[in-house]
Structures are given as structure tokens and as C-alpha cells.
Amino acid sequence: MVPLHIQLTSSTLRKVIKRLHYPLEVMLLCVRWYAAYPLSFRNLEEMMAERGVIVDHATVHRWSLKILPVLAGVFRRRKQPVGTSWRVDETYIKVGGEWKYLYRAVDRLGQTVDFLLTAHRDVAAARRFFERAIDRHDVPEKITIDKSGANTAAVNGLVADSGLVIELRQSKYLNKWASFCPSTSLA
């Protein structure tokens, strides 16, 4: 496999940053800090000024809009394949003072398959989650869900519309345990 820094500097990222006037290391450092830590663009502007690099917060914002999708694509290609047995669960969390629903799927080894943060917990959101997860990975052999009507309807709708062969299991505990203990191996 090609090392990450060589893969980043070749092709896609080079095309995106072709006309930008800052060194690649400065841009990647700002974008990394923005993505990894709860910093604002003005915080990053101030931090870079302390290091002798004068950059505007709007410039850092433009860098992150251009670079983060490319980095996500590179990291997605390097991700290890997930298993064929998925445990899917949804929960609600508070984001920015509003309640949102988090759909999450893990395989039987605890590797994250995919996740989706949405405002509604309905069949449309569940179906969007399953379609995106299947597009990114592949059709699983088994999906374990709780007795959520939205998830059941979404999987049954996918099977009916596309002719996929998926074993749907409903378990009150198996998918919950995988959500809380993602690093453990399940039989």
C-alpha cells in the first residue's frame, strides 16, 4: 500500500490545492487541527500568527472546505473492509442545543460500518442510512436491529425494491452491546 503522505501529495490533493499560495504543510496542519479539536477558524488564525504564519480565518475555512472531502475519500479507501454481519442501533443526542438522532452500524468485531446524524427518526432517514452504508461497503448477510419500526420498514423496503438478500434479525441486546463495547469481539 502506498504511504499516506505520498498518496495525499499525489493526484487529488495536488489538483485541489494547485492555485493556493501557502505551503501544503501549513494548510494540512490548520485543517487537521480544525477537524480534530474544537477550535474555531479565528482560534486557528491566532495560533498560526503565534507561529509566524499570517493567515486569515476565512482562508482556513476555504482550505477546510476544499481539503476535508479529499481527506475523507483517501481515508475511506484505506479503511479495512468490514464484516458481513452488522449490528444497527439509533439513539438521540443533543447537538447545538437540539436533539438529533444518531444511526450507527458496527460489524461483529466492533468496527464502525457507518453512521448518520439526522433530525428525524423515520423510515426515510433509516433507509438513507442503510443505502449509504451498503453503497460504501457491500450488502451484508445479516443485519441485527432492535424492534424499531423505522429500521424494520427500511430494511424490508430495501429488500423488496432491489431484490437484495439480507437476513434481518431482531435482538433487544445484541446490537446495544456492540454499540457500547466497539472493541470487543462478538460470537
CORGIHU-V982761 format. One record per residue. SS is DSSP state (2 for helix, 1 for strand, 0 for the rest). OMEGA is omega in degrees with one decimal (* if undefined). BURIAL is 1 if it has 9 or more other ideal C-beta (glycine too) atoms within 8 Angstrom, else 0. Layout:
ss: (SS	SS)
omega: (OMEGA	OMEGA)
burial: (BURIAL	BURIAL)
This chain:
ss: (0	0	0	2	2	2	2	2	2	0	0	2	2	2	2	2	0	0	0	0	0	0	0	2	2	2	2	2	2	2	2	2	2	2	2	2	0	0	0	0	2	2	2	2	2	2	2	2	2	2	0	0	0	0	0	0	2	2	2	2	2	2	2	2	2	2	2	2	2	2	2	2	2	2	2	2	2	2	0	0	0	0	0	0	1	1	1	1	1	1	1	1	1	1	1	0	0	1	1	1	1	1	1	1	1	1	1	0	0	0	0	1	1	1	1	1	1	1	0	0	0	0	2	2	2	2	2	2	2	2	2	2	2	2	2	2	0	0	0	0	0	1	1	1	1	0	0	0	2	2	2	2	2	2	2	2	2	2	2	2	2	2	0	0	0	0	1	1	1	1	0	0	0	2	2	2	2	2	2	2	0	0	0	0	0	0	0)
omega: (-179.1	178.2	-173.8	-176.5	176.5	179.3	179.3	-176.4	178.1	172.2	-164.5	-177.5	178.3	178.6	-178.1	-174.2	-173.2	-174.9	179.2	-167.6	179.5	175.8	-178.4	-178.6	179.4	-179.1	-179.7	178.4	179.3	-178.3	178.5	179.4	180.0	-177.5	-172.5	-173.4	-179.8	-179.8	173.5	177.9	177.4	173.7	180.0	176.2	179.8	179.8	179.0	177.3	176.7	179.7	176.1	178.6	-179.9	-179.3	-179.2	179.9	177.8	177.2	177.5	177.4	177.9	177.4	-176.9	176.6	-179.2	-169.9	-175.4	176.6	178.0	178.4	178.7	178.0	179.2	-179.5	178.5	178.2	-178.8	-177.8	178.5	179.6	-179.5	-178.4	-176.3	176.4	-174.9	171.4	-174.6	177.7	173.7	178.4	176.9	-179.4	179.2	179.7	179.4	178.7	179.4	178.6	178.4	178.8	179.4	173.6	-178.4	175.7	173.8	175.4	-173.9	175.5	178.1	177.5	179.6	176.1	179.9	174.5	179.8	176.4	-175.1	-178.7	-175.4	174.5	-177.4	-176.9	-178.9	179.4	179.3	179.9	177.2	178.3	-178.4	179.8	-180.0	179.7	179.3	177.1	-177.1	-174.9	175.8	-179.0	178.4	174.6	-177.0	171.1	177.8	179.6	170.8	-174.5	177.4	-179.4	-179.4	179.2	179.1	179.7	-179.6	179.9	178.3	176.0	176.8	180.0	-178.1	-175.8	-172.9	179.3	178.0	176.4	-178.7	174.7	-179.9	177.9	176.0	179.7	-178.2	-170.8	-171.0	-179.1	178.2	-178.5	179.1	179.3	-178.1	-176.9	-173.2	-176.2	-177.2	-179.8	179.2	178.7	*)
burial: (0	0	0	0	0	0	1	1	0	0	0	1	1	1	0	1	1	0	0	0	0	1	0	1	0	1	1	1	0	1	1	0	1	1	0	0	0	0	1	0	1	0	0	1	1	0	1	1	1	0	0	0	0	0	1	0	1	0	1	1	1	0	1	1	0	1	1	1	0	1	1	0	1	1	0	0	0	0	0	0	0	1	1	0	1	1	1	1	1	1	0	1	0	0	0	0	0	0	0	1	1	1	1	1	1	1	1	1	0	1	1	1	1	1	0	1	0	1	0	0	1	0	1	0	1	1	1	1	1	1	1	1	1	1	0	0	1	0	0	1	0	1	1	1	1	1	0	1	0	1	1	1	1	1	1	1	1	1	1	0	0	0	0	0	0	1	0	1	1	1	1	0	0	1	1	1	1	1	1	0	0	1	0	0	0	1	0)
